[in-house]
Amino acid sequence: MSDNTYINDEVKEYLLEIAKWTKLIGIVGYIGIGLMIVIAFFTSAFFAMLPVAGAEDIPMSVFSIVYFLMAGLYFFPVNYLFQFSKRLSNSLERDDTTSFTDAFRNLKSHYKFVGVFIIVVMSMYAIMFLGLLFF
């Protein structure tokens, strides 16, 4: 592939539409992260009010910590996707190859993060399944 790849008007329109949708997904992701953080603050208080048998053994702050960790973990793919959207639309409006490259670097990072995360989760499931079989 050559260094100067030409993007025709039809492809440019598709990329602008992709940028709009990924921006929406990024914004909704940021809202989801905000909700996770709010839930993390109120989870321990909520569970403390519920009369659950055996719940006294588990500190309720564990649930808050889990929600904070989930929000922190969720931030990275959402941020990569939002940055992709922002840089892609900027690069197409200004015909800036550097922003265009940066946009796709963020998209690559997004998919890489999601792929590694899926491998880690599937590995954990496999280990738990094997543990259930042997114990």
C-alpha positions in Angstrom: 0.0 0.0 0.0 1.3 3.4 -0.9 2.0 6.2 1.6 -0.6 8.5 0.0 -3.9 6.6 0.0 -6.7 8.5 -1.7 -10.1 8.6 0.1 -12.9 9.5 -2.2 -16.0 11.5 -1.2 -18.1 8.4 -0.6 -15.6 6.8 1.8 -15.2 10.2 3.5 -19.0 10.3 4.1 -18.9 6.8 5.5 -16.1 7.8 7.8 -17.9 10.9 9.0 -20.9 8.8 9.8 -18.7 6.3 11.7 -17.3 9.2 13.6 -20.7 10.4 14.6 -21.8 7.0 15.8 -18.6 6.2 17.7 -18.9 9.7 19.4 -22.4 8.8 20.5 -21.2 5.4 21.8 -18.3 7.1 23.6 -20.6 9.7 25.3 -23.0 6.9 26.4 -20.0 5.0 27.7 -18.8 8.0 29.7 -22.4 8.4 31.1 -22.3 4.7 32.0 -18.9 5.2 33.8 -20.4 8.1 35.7 -23.4 5.9 36.8 -21.0 3.2 37.9 -19.1 5.6 40.1 -22.4 7.0 41.6 -23.6 3.4 42.2 -20.2 2.6 43.8 -20.8 5.3 46.4 -24.3 4.1 47.3 -23.9 0.3 46.9 -22.6 -0.4 50.4 -25.3 1.7 52.0 -28.0 0.1 49.9 -26.8 -3.5 50.6 -26.5 -2.6 54.3 -30.2 -1.9 54.5 -31.1 -5.3 52.9 -31.6 -8.2 55.3 -29.6 -10.9 53.5 -28.6 -14.1 55.4 -24.9 -14.5 55.5 -24.2 -11.0 54.2 -22.6 -10.0 57.5 -19.5 -12.0 56.5 -18.8 -9.9 53.5 -17.9 -6.2 54.0 -20.2 -4.1 51.9 -17.3 -1.9 50.8 -16.2 -4.8 48.6 -19.1 -4.0 46.3 -18.2 -0.4 46.1 -14.6 -1.3 45.3 -15.8 -3.7 42.5 -17.9 -1.0 40.9 -14.9 1.5 41.1 -12.7 -1.1 39.4 -15.3 -1.8 36.7 -15.6 1.9 36.0 -11.8 2.2 35.8 -11.5 -0.7 33.5 -14.4 0.4 31.3 -12.8 3.9 30.9 -10.0 2.8 28.6 -12.0 1.3 25.7 -14.6 4.1 25.9 -11.9 6.7 25.9 -10.1 5.1 23.0 -13.3 5.0 21.0 -14.2 8.6 21.8 -10.7 9.8 20.9 -11.0 7.9 17.6 -14.2 9.7 16.8 -12.9 13.1 17.7 -9.6 12.7 15.8 -11.3 11.1 12.8 -13.8 13.9 12.3 -11.1 16.5 12.8 -8.8 14.9 10.3 -11.6 14.6 7.7 -12.6 18.3 8.1 -9.0 19.6 7.9 -7.5 16.9 5.6 -4.9 16.2 8.3 -3.1 12.9 7.8 -1.5 13.0 11.3 -4.9 13.2 13.0 -6.2 10.5 10.7 -3.3 8.2 11.7 -3.8 9.1 15.4 -7.6 8.3 15.0 -6.9 4.8 13.7 -4.2 4.3 16.4 -6.9 4.9 18.9 -9.3 2.5 17.1 -6.5 -0.1 17.1 -5.9 0.4 20.8 -9.7 0.1 21.5 -9.9 -3.3 19.7 -6.7 -4.5 21.2 -7.9 -3.7 24.7 -11.3 -5.4 24.1 -9.5 -8.4 22.6 -7.2 -8.8 25.5 -10.0 -8.3 27.9 -12.1 -11.1 26.2 -9.1 -13.4 26.3 -8.6 -12.7 30.0 -12.3 -13.2 30.8 -12.5 -16.4 28.8 -9.4 -17.8 30.5 -10.9 -17.0 33.9 -14.1 -18.9 32.9 -12.0 -21.8 31.7 -10.1 -21.9 34.9 -13.3 -21.7 37.0 -14.9 -24.5 34.8 -11.8 -26.7 35.3 -11.9 -25.9 39.0 -15.5 -27.0 39.3 -14.8 -30.3 37.4 -11.9 -31.2 39.7 -13.3 -30.0 43.0 
